[in-house]
């Protein structure tokens, strides 16, 4: 007759299985996070290629938002309207990042007008508009997929008529190869989600759009700050986000720690303006400030 397992033996076996399962789940989650980060970087490469191909074909880039430029020609005033990389809905309204609630309106925004031009340059890849981590978070909250989770830099790629200023690069239109430092001019960045930097775009739909709008001190930009998103986690559980530059290279920006002098909004303003920043144990600082400290 076979001897049955005792209660203690059974508990030991169950405990060992639980430990093994937890190890497996941690490894699987880590692999999933890494895969999602890779997909996000591939999406950003696709966005860059689409922008670059449009720039080469037309001589100018799509804009971050609808922009109106008034010029004078032979004593006549001419108004030109330039459309953004994601078009507006049927009512000519900009759509928020999680969509309008209407699949028809959302589809219209990315497949018609200037948005349609960009969508075709992406070879019709709807998935390229969304980081998997961002989409997962929004789906849990909204029970539907967001429209996009990347934002175009409004400082370098003009902006809408409410945010225009002559001091910005290429007001009204940004010509192809017009950047002096393409390696530091941000093209696209990730939008934030709630579990990273505490910013929840679902609570602020009016600011959650496809335009990265940092507050750089211009009165017209006051109250319109849109910070870079830190939506991925590394092995040390630190949040980071991806940014693609005009020259096509991609960088990882860590979420600023509490000790950093450059918080999310300030960091966004600097990288959107093309300023060099450095990251060390003290957090983010301007490269010039870091160099001065070393002297």
SVG drawing of the C-alpha trace seen along z (x, -y; Angstrom):
<svg xmlns="http://www.w3.org/2000/svg" viewBox="-19 -97 57 99">
<polyline fill="none" stroke="black" stroke-width="0.4" points="0.0,0.0 1.4,-3.4 2.0,-6.0 -0.1,-9.2 1.5,-12.7 1.3,-14.5 -0.2,-17.9 3.2,-19.5 4.7,-17.8 1.8,-19.0 2.2,-22.6 5.9,-22.4 5.2,-21.2 2.6,-23.9 5.0,-26.5 7.8,-25.4 5.3,-25.5 4.2,-29.0 7.8,-30.3 8.6,-28.7 5.4,-30.3 6.3,-33.7 9.8,-33.5 8.3,-32.4 5.7,-35.2 8.4,-37.8 10.5,-36.6 7.5,-36.5 6.5,-40.0 10.0,-41.3 10.2,-39.7 6.8,-41.3 7.9,-44.7 11.0,-44.4 9.0,-43.3 6.6,-46.2 9.5,-48.6 11.0,-47.2 7.6,-47.5 7.5,-51.1 10.9,-51.9 9.9,-50.2 6.8,-52.4 8.9,-55.5 11.2,-54.5 8.1,-54.1 6.9,-57.6 10.3,-59.0 10.4,-57.3 6.9,-58.6 7.8,-62.2 11.1,-61.9 9.5,-60.5 6.8,-63.3 9.6,-65.9 11.6,-64.5 8.6,-64.4 7.0,-67.8 9.9,-69.8 8.1,-70.4 7.1,-68.4 3.6,-67.9 2.9,-70.1 2.2,-69.4 -1.1,-71.2 -3.2,-73.3 -1.3,-76.5 -2.4,-79.7 0.2,-82.0 -0.6,-85.5 1.7,-87.0 1.7,-90.1 2.2,-89.9 1.9,-93.0 -0.1,-94.8 -2.4,-91.8 -2.8,-89.8 -2.6,-86.0 -3.7,-83.5 -2.3,-80.0 -3.5,-77.1 -1.3,-74.2 -2.8,-71.0 -1.3,-68.7 0.0,-65.2 -3.3,-63.9 -6.3,-65.7 -9.3,-66.9 -12.7,-65.2 -15.8,-66.0 -16.5,-69.0 -13.0,-70.4 -12.1,-69.7 -8.8,-68.2 -9.3,-64.7 -8.0,-63.7 -5.4,-60.9 -8.0,-58.3 -10.3,-59.2 -13.7,-60.9 -15.7,-57.9 -16.7,-57.4 -14.8,-54.9 -15.9,-56.7 -14.6,-60.1 -11.3,-58.6 -10.8,-56.8 -11.6,-60.0 -8.9,-61.9 -6.0,-59.6 -7.1,-58.6 -8.3,-62.0 -6.6,-65.3 -3.0,-65.7 -3.6,-62.9 -4.4,-60.6 -1.1,-61.6 0.8,-60.6 -1.2,-57.4 -0.4,-56.4 3.3,-57.2 3.0,-54.7 1.7,-52.1 -1.7,-52.2 -0.2,-50.8 -2.7,-51.8 -0.7,-50.1 2.3,-52.5 0.3,-55.3 0.3,-53.4 2.8,-52.2 1.6,-48.8 2.0,-49.9 0.0,-53.1 -2.7,-51.3 -3.0,-48.7 -3.4,-51.3 -6.1,-53.2 -8.0,-50.1 -8.3,-49.2 -9.7,-52.7 -11.8,-53.3 -12.6,-49.8 -11.5,-50.9 -8.2,-51.4 -6.8,-55.0 -6.3,-56.8 -2.6,-57.5 0.1,-57.7 2.8,-59.7 3.1,-63.5 4.9,-65.7 7.1,-68.4 5.2,-71.7 8.2,-73.9 10.2,-72.6 7.2,-71.7 5.2,-74.9 1.8,-74.7 -1.8,-75.8 -2.9,-79.5 -3.3,-79.9 0.3,-79.1 2.0,-80.8 5.0,-83.0 7.5,-84.5 10.4,-83.2 9.6,-79.6 11.2,-77.6 9.3,-77.7 6.1,-79.3 3.4,-78.1 5.6,-75.6 8.8,-73.7 11.0,-73.0 12.8,-69.7 16.4,-69.8 15.9,-73.2 17.2,-72.1 20.7,-73.2 21.0,-70.4 18.9,-67.5 20.5,-65.2 19.0,-67.4 15.7,-68.5 13.0,-66.2 10.5,-64.9 8.2,-62.5 7.9,-61.6 5.6,-59.4 2.6,-60.8 2.3,-60.1 0.0,-57.7 -1.1,-57.7 1.1,-55.0 4.4,-56.7 4.7,-60.4 1.3,-60.9 -0.1,-62.7 -3.4,-61.2 -4.4,-62.4 -7.8,-60.9 -8.5,-63.5 -7.4,-66.3 -8.8,-65.5 -8.3,-69.0 -4.5,-68.8 -4.1,-65.1 -3.6,-65.4 -0.9,-64.6 1.0,-67.8 3.9,-68.0 3.4,-71.6 5.9,-72.5 5.6,-75.7 8.7,-77.6 7.9,-80.9 5.8,-82.3 2.5,-83.8 0.5,-82.1 1.7,-78.7 0.7,-79.3 -1.5,-76.5 -0.8,-74.3 2.1,-72.3 2.3,-68.7 5.1,-66.6 7.0,-63.7 5.6,-60.4 7.6,-57.8 5.6,-54.6 8.2,-51.8 10.1,-50.2 13.6,-48.9 14.9,-46.0 15.4,-48.3 11.7,-49.4 12.6,-52.9 10.3,-54.5 11.6,-55.8 10.3,-57.0 11.4,-57.0 12.2,-60.1 13.0,-60.1 15.0,-63.0 15.0,-64.6 18.1,-62.7 16.3,-59.4 18.1,-58.2 16.1,-57.2 17.0,-57.9 15.7,-56.7 14.9,-59.4 14.6,-58.4 11.8,-59.8 13.4,-62.6 14.0,-61.6 12.8,-63.8 16.3,-65.2 16.4,-66.4 16.4,-70.1 14.6,-69.4 11.2,-67.9 9.0,-66.5 7.7,-69.8 11.2,-71.5 12.9,-68.5 10.3,-68.5 10.8,-72.2 14.5,-71.8 14.5,-68.7 11.8,-70.2 13.9,-73.4 17.0,-71.3 19.0,-71.9 21.4,-69.3 20.7,-67.6 22.7,-65.1 21.5,-62.4 23.5,-61.1 22.9,-60.2 21.6,-63.7 19.0,-63.5 18.8,-65.7 20.8,-68.9 21.8,-71.0 25.0,-69.8 26.6,-73.2 25.7,-73.1 27.1,-69.6 30.4,-70.6 30.7,-73.6 30.4,-71.5 33.2,-69.3 35.6,-72.2"/>
</svg>
